């Protein structure tokens, strides 16, 4: 059986921060998500996302939160690093 090799270089370029900004500009997200998406955009622009450690990042109340800090009743947003998951396999 042959193995499949996969690297980050195999992925087409995709401007995640640009796509998220477009969602804000076109007002296609609920008001409660705006701070979460803005926080994600800032992290992409600073190079903090996508993360090389862990397959996802959760945002709530405009900040990164962990599962133990997650609370019900407030909108949340998750950024998933699918290529990270594929590279770990």
Secondary structure as GFF3:
##gff-version 3
##sequence-region A 1 89
A	DSSP	three_ten_helix	8	10	.	.	.	ID=ss1
A	DSSP	alpha_helix	16	25	.	.	.	ID=ss2
A	DSSP	three_ten_helix	31	33	.	.	.	ID=ss3
A	DSSP	alpha_helix	34	46	.	.	.	ID=ss4
A	DSSP	beta_strand	56	60	.	.	.	ID=ss5
A	DSSP	beta_strand	63	65	.	.	.	ID=ss6
A	DSSP	three_ten_helix	67	69	.	.	.	ID=ss7
A	DSSP	beta_strand	76	80	.	.	.	ID=ss8
A	DSSP	alpha_helix	82	88	.	.	.	ID=ss9
###
